[in-house]
Each structure stands twice: as C-alpha cells, then as structure tokens.
C-alpha cells in the first residue's frame, strides 16, 4: 500500500546562486522525488543546467504588505 505524498510547496520560490561574483535569482520548480520521498527544488542555473537544490535554501517570494502611493 502506497502512502500519499505531501502537498507541493505553494507560492513562488527562488534559489539564489553566486556565480561569477553575481547573485543570481533562479526560479524554482518543485518536483516529487520518490527516492527521497520528498519535494525537491529544481532550478535553471546561470549556465542553463537544470539542477536539484537543497530544499532548506529555497526562498519563498512574498508580496509587500504596504503599497506605495503615486
């Protein structure tokens, strides 16, 4: 009997990579890895490789709570 997998992390996530002295924000795509039994963040690196990252280092992007008046 298989167990149900947990929900995929919702929202927009980014993975920051330091490459050639530039901090690159790489968008994250969460994919289920059955060998780890967990959702792992995959991202395109600045060298355009599709890489699995550390879930603890993925950062969720939130909206600012205050709006500026123009």
C-alpha positions in Angstrom: 0.0 0.0 0.0 1.5 3.3 -1.0 1.3 6.4 1.2 0.0 9.7 -0.1 2.7 12.2 -0.8 2.5 15.6 0.9 1.3 18.7 -0.9 3.8 20.5 -3.2 5.0 23.8 -1.6 2.7 26.6 -2.9 3.7 30.1 -4.0 6.7 31.5 -5.9 10.1 30.2 -4.8 13.6 31.3 -5.8 17.0 29.8 -5.3 19.9 32.3 -5.1 23.2 31.2 -6.7 26.5 33.1 -6.5 28.1 32.8 -9.9 31.0 34.9 -11.3 30.5 37.4 -8.4 26.9 38.0 -9.2 23.9 36.8 -7.1 21.5 35.1 -9.5 17.8 34.6 -8.5 16.8 31.3 -10.2 13.1 30.4 -10.3 12.3 27.1 -8.6 10.1 24.3 -10.0 9.2 21.7 -7.3 9.3 18.1 -8.4 8.5 14.9 -6.5 11.5 12.6 -6.0 10.3 9.2 -4.9 13.8 8.0 -4.0 13.9 10.8 -1.3 10.2 10.7 -0.6 10.1 14.5 -0.7 9.6 17.5 -3.0 12.9 18.9 -4.2 13.5 22.3 -5.7 14.8 22.2 -9.3 16.1 25.4 -10.9 17.9 26.5 -14.0 21.4 27.6 -13.1 23.1 30.7 -14.8 24.8 28.1 -17.0 21.4 26.9 -18.1 21.7 23.5 -16.4 18.6 22.0 -14.7 19.8 21.3 -11.1 18.3 19.9 -7.9 18.9 22.2 -4.9 18.8 22.0 -1.2 15.1 22.5 0.0 16.4 24.4 3.1 18.0 27.1 0.8 15.0 27.8 -1.4 13.4 31.1 -0.6 9.7 31.9 -0.9 8.8 35.2 -2.5 6.1 37.2 -0.7 4.3 40.3 -1.7 4.9 43.5 0.2 2.1 44.3 2.6 2.3 48.0 2.1 1.5 49.7 -1.1 3.2 52.9 -2.1 1.1 55.8 -3.3 2.0 57.5 -6.5 
